[in-house]
Every structure is written in structure tokens, then in C-alpha cells.
């Protein structure tokens, strides 16, 4: 029997891809699409979270780099984006930006972020958390537009759709007439389309892989699916060819027949065990 391996493939920041798709469809705002694709430029890649952090903390909040570090005393947007992720202060701010980004995607507000540890090693507090939220929404206006649109849609229809047409019924919250329940519905609505659309896309990718006769001839079949990741098992000798087909299927997958406006990037690798393949 030939040596076996695991072929592991997942989407790169699928939720950001989907949010960028909605912003482009609804508002003609392609900032997220451009920023996402810039990460994969063949000669000059631009890290999305580093770029957001430079804008959030440097351009909008005017934070400065501590003395004694490279670019000390200068606003953080003076750190080149290519160096931001490895700069000791830039890396810290990048992590904070990611925390705010994904927390806000699930409806987290200033109170929820208030206990987060800031760059000075202390809890940031509710006022500073609100400043950061406002700055991020100014730096990435598509997110603000999306949240406002989602709230308006839910108030009118008491639910929200995924890109593939899956419906999230929020009538139980909206029909109480209580604003606290309405805010709870909005928090669900911000993220449901991303999660449900992502599930539709990975589901379609799984079907495409299952139906691929060439993959079966290569000896590969799906053994695990986790969120936006697929794990296939098969002979190492055919892994390179299987990887190419798997990536193509995942990039071409749709949300119940509705394709994304731009193809997501897919990471794939293979090894004798899962840890090495990741």
C-alpha cells in the first residue's frame, strides 16, 4: 500500500470575503474587496489587519510609537505596512485591531471590550473602547454601512437572509416591542449572513469534491470538515494533483448557486499528519 497523507485546505478570512461581497453588492463599496485581494499581490502583498491597524491607531486615533523603538515618537502609521506585523508595538496594535474587528462582527460593544488589556498593560475601559470602535468604523466605513443596513432591514422584515437565501427569523425578538430585544436581534443579524453564507459555500465545496471522479481516481476522499476547512486523505504520490483540484473546487464554490463577486483565496498543503499539513 502506498504511503498515505492528509490534504488540508481552508479559506483565507472567508467572513471578510463575504462581508466585502455584501458591501460591494449593497453599497458599491469595494474597500474590503481591494484590501483583501491586496494581501495576495505577487510582488507587494499588504496585510489587511496591519493596514487596518495603521489607519485605526495612526490616522484616526493619532497614537504614537513608544520611545526607544523604531519610529519612536511618530504616529504608528509611519511604520511601513510591510514591517508592521513584526514591529513590537505594531504587532500589539494589530492583535487589538483583530480583536475589535471580529468582536464587532458579532455585535460586541464598548462595554464588552472594556476589560481588554491595552498597549499599556491596563484595561482600556469603556470610553477608550468606544473611541476605538468609532475609529475602526471610520477607517472601514463599509462595516458601519453594513451594520446600519442590517438594523434597518431587520426592523422592517424581522429577519435577515444569507447570500444563498437562508432565512434567520428574528420575529420573536422584534415583535416584543422591547428595544433591548431589538438590539439582541441586531447583534445576531450582523453576523448571521457571514456564517450562513460561509456554511453554504463550504457545503457546495464538499459536494463538488465528492462528485469529482478524478479525485477518486487519485485515491482521495474527504475525511473531515471543520468550519471552512476540508481534510482529504489519499496517497502521497498523488497529493499534488489532488491539491490542485481541491483548491479549484473550493474557490469556485457558491452560496446555493450564487457565486461570490470575487474568488476567495484558499490555503492548501499536505503531509503525513494534520499538524504538519497545517
BELCORTA-V658627 format. One record per residue. N is the residue number from 1. SS is DSSP state (hx for helix, st for strand, lp for the rest). Layout:
n:ss
N:SS
N:SS
This chain:
n:ss
1:lp
2:lp
3:lp
4:st
5:st
6:st
7:st
8:st
9:st
10:st
11:st
12:lp
13:lp
14:hx
15:hx
16:hx
17:hx
18:hx
19:hx
20:hx
21:hx
22:hx
23:hx
24:hx
25:hx
26:hx
27:hx
28:lp
29:lp
30:lp
31:hx
32:hx
33:hx
34:hx
35:hx
36:hx
37:hx
38:hx
39:lp
40:lp
41:lp
42:lp
43:lp
44:lp
45:lp
46:lp
47:lp
48:hx
49:hx
50:hx
51:hx
52:hx
53:hx
54:hx
55:hx
56:hx
57:hx
58:hx
59:hx
60:hx
61:lp
62:lp
63:lp
64:st
65:lp
66:lp
67:lp
68:lp
69:lp
70:lp
71:lp
72:lp
73:lp
74:lp
75:st
76:hx
77:hx
78:hx
79:lp
80:lp
81:hx
82:hx
83:hx
84:hx
85:lp
86:lp
87:lp
88:hx
89:hx
90:hx
91:hx
92:hx
93:hx
94:hx
95:hx
96:hx
97:hx
98:hx
99:hx
100:hx
101:hx
102:hx
103:hx
104:hx
105:hx
106:lp
107:lp
108:lp
109:lp
110:hx
111:hx
112:hx
113:hx
114:lp
115:lp
116:lp
117:st
118:lp
119:lp
120:lp
121:lp
122:lp
123:st
124:lp
125:hx
126:hx
127:hx
128:hx
129:hx
130:hx
131:hx
132:hx
133:hx
134:hx
135:hx
136:hx
137:hx
138:hx
139:hx
140:lp
141:hx
142:hx
143:hx
144:hx
145:hx
146:hx
147:hx
148:hx
149:hx
150:hx
151:hx
152:hx
153:hx
154:hx
155:hx
156:hx
157:hx
158:lp
159:st
160:st
161:st
162:lp
163:lp
164:lp
165:lp
166:lp
167:st
168:st
169:st
170:lp
171:hx
172:hx
173:hx
174:hx
175:lp
176:lp
177:lp
178:lp
179:hx
180:hx
181:hx
182:hx
183:hx
184:hx
185:hx
186:hx
187:hx
188:hx
189:hx
190:hx
191:hx
192:hx
193:hx
194:hx
195:hx
196:hx
197:hx
198:hx
199:hx
200:hx
201:hx
202:hx
203:hx
204:hx
205:hx
206:hx
207:hx
208:hx
209:hx
210:hx
211:hx
212:lp
213:hx
214:hx
215:hx
216:hx
217:hx
218:lp
219:lp
220:lp
221:st
222:st
223:st
224:st
225:st
226:st
227:lp
228:lp
229:st
230:st
231:st
232:st
233:st
234:st
235:st
236:hx
237:hx
238:hx
239:hx
240:hx
241:hx
242:hx
243:hx
244:hx
245:hx
246:hx
247:hx
248:hx
249:hx
250:hx
251:hx
252:hx
253:lp
254:lp
255:st
256:lp
257:lp
258:st
259:lp
260:lp
261:lp
262:lp
263:lp
264:lp
265:lp
266:st
267:st
268:st
269:st
270:st
271:st
272:lp
273:lp
274:hx
275:hx
276:hx
277:hx
278:lp
